[in-house]
């Protein structure tokens, strides 16, 4: 379940106005909201690595609803999708290109399908560096096969993600992790110049609803910088640190 952007914005305004500490415009809020969502999303990966080390040392709680590693994985599920890549046969490209609307953050398992063979192969494709790919494909002893294809990634047209695969498959599907869409608090202007929330034109935070307190406290931290109030920064930072320490302890 996503975090409602209007709830976050009105809560931030309420806290600022209650203490008479200033005001933040929708444009400022949207910029900060995008930054905060990105920071929280990026934090999942080092946090997940740290928790996984605790799993390996057998000191991690794996009780249902209290397994932190599973909780982090759950928060990433909405961003994990299978993306279809289309072959681009243009000169100088010659690779499998992603032309979808979302922004790919990480490539996961690559499945190359060889449908003209008998039997058909849906092969897990190893991802290598460009230099290793060149060395392996040039050797008769290590050359990739339909059962064990090899690939590398590069930038395609308009900086798209491009995958080169050997041997050439008939279709490619990739399990990808996508970046969250930027949140937007959209509005119309009322009769006296006030901002009125426009539901249909707005975009909620894509983070899990459990992240709402983190989102609010981190936005307040940036609000303190904008309106030059160090007490807001200190209070919001302290609250954010408390949450982080509690989650990792």
C-alpha positions in Angstrom: 0.0 0.0 0.0 1.4 3.4 -1.0 1.7 6.5 1.2 -0.9 9.2 0.4 0.9 12.3 -0.6 -1.8 14.7 0.6 -1.6 13.1 4.1 2.1 13.7 4.1 1.9 17.3 2.8 -0.9 18.4 5.2 0.9 16.8 8.1 4.1 18.6 7.3 2.2 21.9 7.0 0.4 21.3 10.2 3.7 20.7 12.1 5.3 23.8 10.6 2.3 26.1 11.1 1.6 24.8 14.7 5.1 25.9 15.7 4.8 29.0 13.5 8.0 28.0 11.8 7.1 29.0 8.2 5.6 27.5 5.1 6.7 25.3 2.2 5.2 25.7 -1.3 4.0 22.7 -3.3 7.0 23.0 -5.7 9.4 22.9 -2.8 7.5 20.0 -1.2 7.6 18.0 -4.4 11.3 18.5 -4.9 12.0 17.4 -1.3 9.5 14.5 -1.5 11.4 13.1 -4.5 14.7 13.4 -2.7 13.4 11.8 0.5 11.8 8.9 -1.4 15.0 8.3 -3.3 17.1 8.3 -0.1 14.8 5.8 1.7 14.7 3.5 -1.4 18.5 3.6 -1.6 18.8 2.8 2.1 17.1 -0.6 1.6 20.3 -2.1 0.0 22.9 -1.5 2.6 20.3 -2.2 5.3 19.5 -5.5 3.6 23.2 -6.4 3.3 23.7 -5.7 7.0 20.7 -7.8 8.0 21.8 -10.6 5.7 25.1 -10.7 7.6 23.1 -11.2 10.8 21.2 -14.1 9.2 24.6 -15.7 8.3 25.7 -15.3 11.9 22.4 -16.7 13.1 21.6 -13.7 15.3 18.7 -12.4 13.2 15.1 -12.8 14.4 13.1 -14.7 11.8 9.8 -14.9 13.7 6.8 -14.0 11.5 6.2 -10.2 11.4 9.6 -9.6 13.1 12.0 -10.7 10.3 13.8 -7.5 9.3 15.3 -9.0 6.2 11.9 -10.2 5.0 10.4 -6.8 5.8 13.0 -5.0 3.6 12.4 -7.5 0.8 8.7 -6.9 1.1 9.2 -3.2 0.7 11.0 -3.8 -2.6 8.3 -6.1 -4.1 6.3 -3.3 -5.7 9.4 -2.3 -7.7 10.3 -5.8 -8.9 8.8 -6.5 -12.3 9.5 -8.6 -15.4 10.5 -6.4 -18.3 10.3 -7.5 -21.9 13.2 -6.4 -24.1 12.9 -5.8 -27.8 15.6 -6.5 -30.3 17.0 -3.4 -32.0 18.6 -4.3 -35.3 19.7 -0.8 -36.2 23.3 -0.4 -37.3 25.6 0.2 -34.3 23.0 -1.1 -31.9 22.3 -4.8 -32.5 21.1 -5.7 -29.0 18.0 -6.2 -26.8 16.7 -2.8 -25.7 14.3 -1.8 -23.0 11.9 0.9 -24.3 9.3 0.9 -21.4 8.3 3.9 -19.4 9.8 3.0 -16.0 13.5 3.6 -15.0 15.4 0.4 -14.4 17.5 0.5 -11.2 19.0 -3.0 -11.2 18.9 -6.0 -13.6 18.1 -9.3 -12.0 17.7 -12.7 -13.7 17.9 -12.7 -17.5 15.9 -15.4 -19.4 16.8 -15.9 -23.0 14.3 -18.0 -25.0 15.3 -20.0 -28.0 11.9 -21.0 -29.5 13.1 -22.3 -32.8 15.1 -25.1 -31.3 13.7 -28.5 -30.4 13.4 -28.7 -27.5 12.8 -25.0 -26.7 15.2 -23.5 -24.2 14.3 -20.8 -21.6 17.9 -20.3 -20.4 19.2 -18.3 -17.5 21.7 -16.0 -19.0 25.0 -15.2 -17.3 25.8 -11.5 -17.1 29.5 -10.7 -17.6 31.7 -7.6 -18.2 32.3 -6.5 -21.7 36.0 -7.6 -21.6 35.0 -11.1 -20.2 32.3 -11.4 -22.8 34.7 -10.7 -25.6 37.2 -13.3 -24.3 34.7 -16.0 -23.7 32.8 -15.7 -27.0 36.1 -15.7 -29.0 37.1 -19.1 -27.7 35.8 -22.3 -29.2 36.2 -24.0 -25.8 34.1 -21.5 -23.8 31.7 -20.2 -26.5 28.2 -19.7 -25.1 25.4 -22.1 -26.1 21.6 -22.0 -26.2 21.6 -23.7 -22.8 24.3 -21.5 -21.4 24.1 -18.0 -23.0 26.2 -15.1 -22.0 25.5 -11.4 -22.0 26.7 -7.9 -21.1 25.0 -4.6 -20.7 25.7 -1.2 -22.3 23.9 2.1 -23.1 21.5 2.0 -26.0 19.9 4.8 -28.0 18.8 7.7 -25.8 20.7 6.1 -22.9 18.4 3.2 -22.8 19.4 -0.2 -21.2 20.8 -2.5 -23.9 21.7 -6.1 -23.5 24.0 -8.0 -25.9 23.5 -11.8 -25.8 25.3 -14.7 -27.4 23.9 -16.8 -29.0 21.2 -14.6 -30.3 17.8 -15.6 -28.6 14.3 -15.2 -30.1 13.0 -13.3 -27.1 14.3 -11.9 -23.8 12.6 -11.3 -20.4 14.5 -9.7 -17.5 13.5 -9.5 -13.8 14.2 -5.9 -13.0 14.1 -3.6 -10.0 12.6 -0.2 -11.0 13.1 3.1 -9.4 10.0 4.6 -7.7 8.0 7.2 -9.6 8.5 10.7 -8.3 5.7 11.8 -6.0 3.7 14.9 -7.0 1.3 17.0 -4.9 -0.7 18.6 -7.7 -3.1 21.5 -7.2 -5.5 24.0 -8.6 -5.8 27.6 -7.4 -8.9 28.7 -5.5 -10.9 31.9 -5.6 -8.6 33.7 -3.1 -5.4 32.2 -4.4 -5.3 29.2 -2.1 -3.9 25.8 -3.2 -6.5 23.1 -3.7 -5.4 19.5 -3.8 -5.9 17.9 -7.2 -6.3 14.2 -6.6 -6.4 13.0 -10.2 -3.2 14.9 -11.2 -1.2 13.9 -8.1 1.1 10.9 -7.6 1.4 9.2 -4.3 4.7 8.0 -2.7 5.3 4.4 -4.0 7.0 3.4 -0.7 5.3 1.1 1.7 2.8 2.7 4.1 5.1 1.8 7.0 7.6 4.4 5.7 5.1 7.3 6.3 6.8 8.4 9.6 10.2 8.3 8.0 9.0 10.3 5.0 7.5 13.0 7.2 10.5 13.4 9.5 13.0 13.5 6.7 10.9 16.1 4.7 10.8 18.2 7.9 14.6 18.0 8.1 14.9 19.5 4.6 12.1 22.1 5.4 14.3 23.4 8.2 17.1 24.0 5.7 14.8 25.9 3.3 13.3 28.2 5.9 16.6 28.4 7.8 15.4 27.0 11.1 18.0 24.8 12.8 15.6 23.6 15.5 13.5 21.8 12.9 16.6 20.2 11.4 17.8 19.0 14.9 14.4 17.7 16.0 13.6 15.9 12.7 17.1 14.5 12.5 16.8 13.2 16.1 13.5 11.5 15.3 14.8 10.0 12.1 17.9 8.7 14.0 15.7 7.1 16.7 13.6 5.2 14.1 16.8 4.0 12.3 18.5 2.9 15.5 15.3 1.1 16.6 15.0 -0.7 13.2 18.6 -1.9 13.2 19.1 -2.7 16.8 
